[in-house]
Each structure stands twice: as C-alpha cells, then as structure tokens.
C-alpha cells in the first residue's frame, strides 16, 4: 500500500477540496512517490490523511479515473499513470542477489505463512514456534545447476508497519510470489533500513553462506535472509553509495 506525504489544506477558498486532493495525488503520481501500478491507500485512510470526508475523496478519485490516471478493480484503486517501473537499488535487492548474474538463468520465488527456520526467530525477537511470513528464492543456471537459494523471514514489526507485506498473510500458501520490492515498501512506510551481512565459507563445498540482518532506525529487526551461493558458478556483487561530504 502506497503512503502519501502529509499536506496542509490550501488557504484559498476558490478551489474545491476534491480538486485539491486530486491535484496532490497527481503530483505524487508524476513524482514517482506512487509508482505506476502501486495500490493507493483506501478511501478511509485518504480521508484521514487529508482531513476530509470519504465522499470528497471519492470525488477526487472519480476525477482521476475519468482522466485515466487511476484505475479501480475489486481490490481497490491503483496508479495508472504511464512511467518507468521503480527500481530497487542493487545494494539492497531482495533477496540478496535475487537478480542472478548468470545468463539464461531461471528463478523462482514462493511465500508462505509458517514457522521460520532455526535461528531466524531469535534474530527477529519472536517466540520460537510462532509463524511468520517466509519467502524462498531459487536461481538455476541454464544447464540446471542451482546457483543461489535464499530464505527470508520477516518480523512482526515489518508486518505491522508495511501494509504490502501484511496483506500476504492471507494468501501465503506456498504459491509463487514476487517480493523484490519489499525494501521499497519498507522505505515508503517511513523506515530507514540498516543491514549487516556476514559471509561464511561452507566447509567441504564450493559454496558460501551470506546472512543478512536488516533493522530500522529504532534498532527493531525487520527481516533476516540466509543465502547460499555456488561460488564456482556465480559471483556475489556488493554496491555501496557513499554520501557526499558536507
């Protein structure tokens, strides 16, 4: 679910409120705050956000739908403004290395609501047998050799703060799922992401294990990922952005 940035009401009395709301939403659509295809908050949330009635929000959405900027289906409204898809910075791709560097490689991802793997519950500060959202990812080379396998478990904090993740709970049945934008969703929810990666060689094999722990600005755990990489067949690439000097 997309989050919008709070705004104050206009001081002028000449512009109907629904037109002002439509204009504010359009600015966010054009600015990329709400990417094409992204779900908009519900009418009640938008009404609370802008401090107006739900009927005023409906009028604004009708105006945007009429202009082809918002589309509505049985699950609600979503942005329809044409534009390039949002991209996740490579240094925080989901999961680590999800976009395989191998040519002609195939990948597969599923999501389930289940007890996390050993060690994950402790890292997330959860009870040992408490189920949570678990994401699995596999990457296979063109000749059928498994290159990467990752398991990610999300914390109760992530599920409570990030609406896009929370809605997977009711349909997390091991079916295929695309969560490469999970970090984008977390940022949009107002979370600042910090991660620590540990790389360990697995004795007697050509593989390495990468363990990533992500927490927010309040040191609350958000997710943990364990990634196995075939070091003979694949490369693990890290990218870093260094802030400019002030």
Secondary structure, 3 states (H helix, E strand, C coil): CCCCCCCCCCCCCCCCHHHHHHHHHHHHHHHCCCCCCCECCCHHHHHHHHCCCHHHHHHHHHHHHHCCCEEEECCEEEECCCCCCCCCCHHHCCCCCCCCCCCCCEEEEEEEEEECCCCHHHHHCCCCCCEEEEEEEEEECCCCCEEEEEEEEECHHHHHHCHHHHCCHHHCEEEECCCCCHHHHHHHCCCCCEEEEEEEECCCCCEEEEEEEEECCCCCEEEEEEEEEECCCCCCCCCCCCCCCC
